[in-house]
Amino acid sequence: MRRISILMFVVLFCLISSASPQEQTKHSQFIIFDVPQAGVGNYEGTLGFSINQAGEVSGWYIDTNSVYHGYLRSPKGDFTTYNVTGGGTGSQQGTQPVILSNLGSVAGWYIDLNSVYHGFLRTRDGKITTFDAPGAGLGANQGTYSGNVSPFGEIAGSVIDSGYVSHGFLRTPDGWITTFDDPHAGTNPGQGTSVAIPGLSAFGVIAGYYIDANNVYHGFLRTPDGRLTTVDVHGAGDGPGQGSGIGSINSEGDVVGDYTDANNTSHAFVRSASGKITKFDVSTAGTMPGQGTFPESNNDVGTVVGYYVDASFVAHGFQRTADGTITTFDVPCNGTSIAQWVYPTTSNVYGVITGQCLDSNNTWHGFLRNP
């Protein structure tokens, strides 16, 4: 679910401006980490996905049978591993934690023996609660994808129905689940409304994207009272697979996303809570189809992390601070062939970035990048 965090409709009269960021390349301190039980074969290994303010990292590892397992890494480097009861033990089944809160709660999903997805919440004390959103399908790759947890215990995510149409959902701390759809979303397989990861602010605003009947992407914001705003960025293409999208929202209500132009090149943007949109590109990003700048998330001090794909189809990491300064980087473990990339995913307010990289043997490794 690449655009698990993206797409919006440009409110008429929003101020749209292009950024001219200062850009630099910096050698930083990296920590490469692997869960001891992780496999070392083709597309096995350790993936880092979320970091909180305490420096804890959540993610999953893939064993020698291509089964997924959850882990929590402490700031000292100790690992706690776990599996959700009901997770399958076949290839590409098991437990996939996604978001780690500052309170130590983890939201994610597990994949059962029939390759159906189910949501779960794991609290700091290790207690796991599983759930399914109303309307969840029971076929392969259908079900409940829970990708966000707020400080108050709310969970947001997406549910795929029996027709492979996506719908958004919000689960309250007491277990009540409300599903919702953008009224402009399509209703054919592969269309619908999807919630970003991370796409739930501390104040209950939900961000994501919807795919319309023409397979064009549009971003949305949903307020706690259910009001929906669509955001489309000027310059986005209007063909299938093109459009705008929101990929992340922070506690201030600022969002980050990308838009795909008519040439199928990706560009990044940030949108403030007041509606101002600023577009940006990493200067060394490629301009061919499938290339460009791909933001993954923004934190509470306005730092954006992601990756860019250059003219040789090799991806590199980037960090953009709130003042527009862009720093690019490579991680010591990533290979140099096509798709042997570095994937930064999240950053905490202290500037520590986590993510994963694919080495020259196509094995995944988690990483931390310190400021």
C-alpha positions as CSV (number, residue, x, y, z in Angstrom):
1,M,0.0,0.0,0.0
2,R,2.5,2.6,-1.2
3,R,0.0,5.5,-1.1
4,I,-1.1,4.5,2.4
5,S,-0.3,8.1,3.1
6,I,-1.4,10.5,0.3
7,L,-3.8,12.5,-2.0
8,M,-6.0,15.6,-1.7
9,F,-8.1,18.2,-3.5
10,V,-6.7,21.7,-3.9
11,V,-9.1,24.0,-2.3
12,L,-9.8,26.8,-4.8
13,F,-7.8,29.9,-3.8
14,C,-5.3,28.0,-1.7
15,L,-1.9,29.7,-1.9
16,I,0.4,27.4,-3.9
17,S,4.1,28.2,-4.0
18,S,7.2,26.4,-5.2
19,A,10.0,26.0,-2.7
20,S,13.7,26.7,-3.6
21,P,15.3,24.9,-0.7
22,Q,18.9,25.0,0.2
23,E,20.2,21.5,-0.4
24,Q,23.2,19.6,0.9
25,T,24.6,16.1,1.2
26,K,25.7,15.1,4.6
27,H,27.5,12.1,6.1
28,S,25.7,11.2,9.3
29,Q,26.0,8.5,11.9
30,F,24.1,5.4,11.0
31,I,23.1,2.3,13.0
32,I,22.3,-0.8,11.0
33,F,20.3,-3.3,12.9
34,D,18.9,-6.8,12.4
35,V,16.6,-8.9,14.5
36,P,18.6,-12.1,15.4
37,Q,15.8,-14.4,14.1
38,A,15.5,-12.6,10.7
39,G,16.4,-14.4,7.5
40,V,19.4,-13.4,5.4
41,G,18.1,-14.6,2.0
42,N,16.3,-13.0,-0.9
43,Y,13.8,-10.4,0.5
44,E,14.2,-11.6,4.0
45,G,15.5,-9.6,6.9
46,T,14.5,-6.6,9.1
47,L,12.3,-3.6,8.3
48,G,12.2,-0.5,10.5
49,F,8.9,1.4,10.2
50,S,8.2,3.7,13.1
51,I,10.2,5.6,15.7
52,N,8.8,7.4,18.7
53,Q,10.2,10.3,20.8
54,A,11.8,7.9,23.2
55,G,13.8,6.4,20.3
56,E,12.0,3.1,20.3
57,V,11.6,1.5,16.9
58,S,8.7,-0.7,15.7
59,G,8.6,-2.9,12.6
60,W,8.7,-6.5,11.4
61,Y,11.2,-9.0,10.3
62,I,10.9,-11.7,7.7
63,D,12.3,-15.2,8.6
64,T,13.7,-17.9,6.3
65,N,10.2,-19.1,5.4
66,S,9.2,-15.5,4.4
67,V,6.8,-15.3,7.4
68,Y,6.4,-11.9,9.1
69,H,6.9,-11.3,12.8
70,G,6.7,-8.1,14.9
71,Y,9.4,-6.6,17.0
72,L,10.1,-3.6,19.2
73,R,13.7,-2.3,19.5
74,S,14.7,-0.3,22.6
75,P,17.0,2.7,22.4
76,K,19.7,0.4,23.8
77,G,19.3,-2.0,20.9
78,D,17.4,-4.8,22.7
79,F,14.7,-6.6,20.8
80,T,11.3,-7.8,21.9
81,T,9.6,-10.0,19.3
82,Y,6.0,-11.2,19.2
83,N,3.3,-12.7,17.0
84,V,-0.4,-12.1,17.0
85,T,-2.4,-15.2,17.7
86,G,-4.2,-16.1,14.4
87,G,-1.4,-15.0,12.2
88,G,-0.6,-17.4,9.4
89,T,2.7,-19.3,9.2
90,G,3.0,-19.5,5.4
91,S,4.9,-17.3,3.0
92,Q,3.9,-13.6,3.3
93,Q,1.7,-14.2,6.3
94,G,2.1,-13.3,10.0
95,T,2.4,-10.1,12.0
96,Q,3.1,-6.6,10.6
97,P,3.2,-3.8,13.1
98,V,3.0,-0.4,11.5
99,I,2.8,2.6,13.9
100,L,4.4,3.1,17.3
101,S,2.9,5.8,19.6
102,N,4.9,7.8,22.1
103,L,3.1,5.8,24.8
104,G,4.5,2.6,23.4
105,S,1.3,1.3,21.8
106,V,1.6,-0.4,18.4
107,A,-1.1,-0.6,15.7
108,G,-0.8,-2.9,12.7
109,W,-2.3,-5.9,11.1
110,Y,-1.8,-9.6,10.9
111,I,-2.4,-11.9,7.9
112,D,-4.1,-15.2,8.6
113,L,-3.8,-18.6,6.9
114,N,-6.1,-17.5,4.2
115,S,-4.1,-14.3,3.5
116,V,-6.9,-12.2,5.0
117,Y,-5.9,-9.1,6.9
118,H,-7.0,-8.2,10.5
119,G,-6.3,-5.2,12.7
120,F,-4.5,-5.3,16.1
121,L,-3.4,-3.0,18.9
122,R,-0.6,-3.9,21.2
123,T,-0.2,-1.9,24.4
124,R,3.2,-1.3,26.1
125,D,2.5,-4.1,28.6
126,G,2.2,-6.6,25.7
127,K,-1.6,-7.0,25.7
128,I,-2.9,-7.5,22.2
129,T,-6.4,-6.8,21.0
130,T,-7.5,-7.9,17.6
131,F,-10.5,-6.6,15.6
132,D,-12.2,-6.4,12.2
133,A,-13.9,-3.4,10.7
134,P,-17.5,-3.8,9.4
135,G,-17.7,-4.8,5.8
136,A,-14.2,-6.4,5.7
137,G,-13.8,-9.0,3.0
138,L,-12.8,-12.6,3.7
139,G,-10.8,-13.1,0.5
140,A,-7.0,-13.0,0.0
141,N,-5.6,-9.5,0.5
142,Q,-9.0,-8.3,1.8
143,G,-9.8,-7.3,5.4
144,T,-8.7,-4.7,7.9
145,Y,-5.5,-2.6,7.7
146,S,-5.1,-0.6,10.9
147,G,-2.3,1.9,10.4
148,N,-2.6,4.6,13.1
149,V,-3.1,5.0,16.8
150,S,-3.5,8.3,18.6
151,P,-2.4,9.2,22.1
152,F,-6.0,8.7,23.2
153,G,-6.2,5.2,21.8
154,E,-8.2,5.9,18.6
155,I,-7.2,3.7,15.7
156,A,-7.7,4.7,12.0
157,G,-7.1,2.6,8.9
158,S,-8.6,1.1,5.8
159,V,-10.9,-1.8,5.2
160,I,-11.0,-3.8,1.9
161,D,-14.4,-5.3,1.2
162,S,-15.3,-8.4,-0.8
163,G,-15.2,-6.4,-4.1
164,Y,-11.7,-5.1,-3.4
165,V,-13.0,-1.6,-2.8
166,S,-11.3,0.4,0.0
167,H,-13.1,2.3,2.8
168,G,-11.8,4.4,5.7
169,F,-12.5,3.5,9.3
170,L,-12.0,5.0,12.8
171,R,-12.1,2.8,16.0
172,T,-12.7,4.5,19.3
173,P,-10.9,3.3,22.5
174,D,-14.0,1.3,23.6
175,G,-14.1,-0.6,20.3
176,W,-16.8,1.2,18.4
177,I,-15.9,1.3,14.6
178,T,-17.2,3.9,12.1
179,T,-16.5,3.4,8.4
180,F,-16.6,6.3,5.9
181,D,-16.1,7.1,2.2
182,D,-15.4,10.2,0.3
183,P,-18.5,10.8,-1.9
184,H,-16.3,11.2,-5.0
185,A,-14.5,7.9,-4.6
186,G,-14.9,5.1,-7.1
187,T,-16.6,1.8,-6.4
188,N,-14.8,-0.6,-8.7
189,P,-12.0,-3.0,-7.6
190,G,-8.9,-1.1,-6.6
191,Q,-10.8,2.2,-6.1
192,G,-12.3,3.8,-2.9
193,T,-11.1,5.6,0.2
194,S,-7.8,4.8,2.0
195,V,-6.3,6.3,5.2
196,A,-2.7,7.3,5.1
197,I,0.0,5.8,7.4
198,P,0.6,7.9,9.5
199,G,-2.7,9.5,8.8
200,L,-4.3,10.3,12.2
201,S,-3.5,13.5,14.1
202,A,-3.6,13.7,17.9
203,F,-6.7,15.8,17.6
204,G,-8.6,13.2,15.5
205,V,-8.1,14.6,12.0
206,I,-7.8,11.8,9.4
207,A,-5.7,12.2,6.2
208,G,-5.5,9.9,3.2
209,Y,-6.6,9.6,-0.4
210,Y,-9.3,8.3,-2.6
211,I,-9.3,6.9,-6.1
212,D,-12.2,8.1,-8.3
213,A,-14.1,6.2,-11.1
214,N,-11.3,7.2,-13.6
215,N,-8.6,5.8,-11.3
216,V,-7.3,9.3,-10.6
217,Y,-5.9,10.0,-7.0
218,H,-7.2,12.8,-4.8
219,G,-6.2,13.6,-1.2
220,F,-8.7,14.1,1.6
221,L,-8.9,15.4,5.2
222,R,-11.6,14.3,7.6
223,T,-12.4,16.3,10.7
224,P,-13.6,14.6,13.9
225,D,-17.2,15.7,13.1
226,G,-17.0,13.8,9.7
227,R,-16.5,16.8,7.4
228,L,-14.4,15.9,4.3
229,T,-12.1,18.3,2.4
230,T,-10.5,17.2,-0.9
231,V,-7.1,18.5,-1.9
232,D,-5.7,18.4,-5.4
233,V,-2.3,20.0,-6.1
234,H,-1.9,22.2,-9.2
235,G,0.3,20.4,-11.7
236,A,-1.0,16.9,-10.9
237,G,-2.0,14.8,-13.9
238,D,-5.5,13.7,-14.5
239,G,-4.9,10.3,-16.1
240,P,-5.2,6.8,-14.5
241,G,-2.6,6.4,-11.7
242,Q,-1.9,10.2,-11.6
243,G,-3.2,12.9,-9.2
244,S,-2.4,14.2,-5.7
245,G,-2.2,12.5,-2.4
246,I,-1.6,13.0,1.3
247,G,0.8,10.6,2.9
248,S,1.1,11.8,6.5
249,I,-0.3,14.3,9.0
250,N,1.3,15.6,12.2
251,S,-0.2,16.8,15.5
252,E,-0.4,20.4,14.2
253,G,-2.6,19.3,11.2
254,D,0.1,19.9,8.7
255,V,0.3,17.3,6.0
256,V,2.8,16.0,3.4
257,G,2.1,14.2,0.2
258,D,3.1,13.8,-3.4
259,Y,1.5,14.4,-6.7
260,T,2.1,12.6,-10.0
261,D,2.2,14.8,-13.1
262,A,1.2,14.1,-16.7
263,N,4.6,12.5,-17.3
264,N,4.1,10.1,-14.4
265,T,6.9,11.8,-12.4
266,S,6.4,12.3,-8.6
267,H,6.8,15.6,-6.8
268,A,6.4,16.5,-3.1
269,F,4.3,19.0,-1.3
270,V,3.5,20.2,2.2
271,R,0.2,21.7,3.2
272,S,-0.1,23.7,6.4
273,A,-3.2,23.4,8.7
274,S,-4.3,26.7,7.3
275,G,-4.3,25.4,3.7
276,K,-1.1,26.9,2.3
277,I,0.6,24.5,-0.1
278,T,4.4,24.5,-0.8
279,K,5.7,22.2,-3.5
280,F,9.3,20.9,-3.6
281,D,11.7,18.5,-5.4
282,V,15.1,17.1,-4.5
283,S,17.3,18.7,-7.2
284,T,19.0,15.4,-8.2
285,A,15.7,13.5,-8.6
286,G,15.0,12.1,-12.0
287,T,12.2,13.4,-14.2
288,M,11.3,10.3,-16.1
289,P,8.1,8.2,-15.4
290,G,8.6,6.4,-12.1
291,Q,11.2,8.8,-10.9
292,G,11.0,11.9,-8.7
293,T,10.5,12.8,-5.0
294,F,8.6,10.6,-2.7
295,P,7.9,11.9,0.8
296,E,6.9,9.3,3.4
297,S,6.1,11.2,6.6
298,N,6.3,14.5,8.5
299,N,6.9,14.9,12.3
300,D,5.6,17.5,14.8
301,V,8.4,20.0,14.1
302,G,7.8,20.0,10.4
303,T,10.6,17.7,9.2
304,V,9.7,15.6,6.2
305,V,11.6,12.3,5.4
306,G,11.4,10.2,2.3
307,Y,13.3,9.1,-0.7
308,Y,14.0,10.2,-4.3
309,V,14.6,8.2,-7.4
310,D,17.4,9.5,-9.6
311,A,17.8,9.3,-13.4
312,S,19.3,5.8,-13.1
313,F,16.3,4.5,-11.1
314,V,18.3,4.3,-7.9
315,A,16.7,5.7,-4.7
316,H,18.3,7.8,-2.0
317,G,17.1,9.2,1.3
318,F,16.2,12.8,2.0
319,Q,15.3,15.0,4.9
320,R,13.6,18.4,4.6
321,T,13.4,20.6,7.6
322,A,10.7,23.2,8.2
323,D,12.8,26.0,6.8
324,G,13.1,24.2,3.4
325,T,16.6,22.8,3.8
326,I,17.0,19.4,2.1
327,T,19.7,16.9,3.1
328,T,20.2,13.8,1.0
329,F,21.9,10.6,2.2
330,D,22.6,7.0,1.4
331,V,22.7,4.3,4.0
332,P,25.8,2.0,4.2
333,C,23.8,-1.1,3.8
334,N,21.9,-0.4,0.6
335,G,23.0,-1.8,-2.8
336,T,23.4,0.2,-6.0
337,S,21.3,-1.7,-8.4
338,I,17.7,-0.9,-9.4
339,A,15.4,-1.4,-6.5
340,Q,18.2,-2.0,-4.0
341,W,17.2,1.1,-2.3
342,V,17.0,3.0,1.0
343,Y,13.5,3.7,2.4
344,P,13.4,6.2,5.2
345,T,9.9,6.0,6.8
346,T,9.6,8.2,9.9
347,S,11.5,10.7,12.0
348,N,11.0,11.8,15.7
349,V,11.2,15.4,16.8
350,Y,14.9,14.9,17.7
351,G,15.7,14.2,14.0
352,V,16.4,10.5,14.4
353,I,15.2,8.7,11.2
354,T,14.3,5.0,10.9
355,G,13.6,2.9,7.8
356,Q,15.0,0.0,5.9
357,C,17.5,-0.6,3.1
358,L,17.9,-3.5,0.6
359,D,21.5,-4.7,0.2
360,S,23.3,-6.1,-2.8
361,N,22.0,-9.6,-1.8
362,N,18.4,-8.3,-1.7
363,T,18.3,-8.7,2.1
364,W,16.5,-6.1,4.2
365,H,18.2,-4.3,7.2
366,G,16.7,-1.7,9.5
367,F,18.6,1.5,10.1
368,L,18.7,4.6,12.3
369,R,20.2,7.9,11.1
370,N,21.2,10.2,13.8
371,P,21.4,14.0,13.2
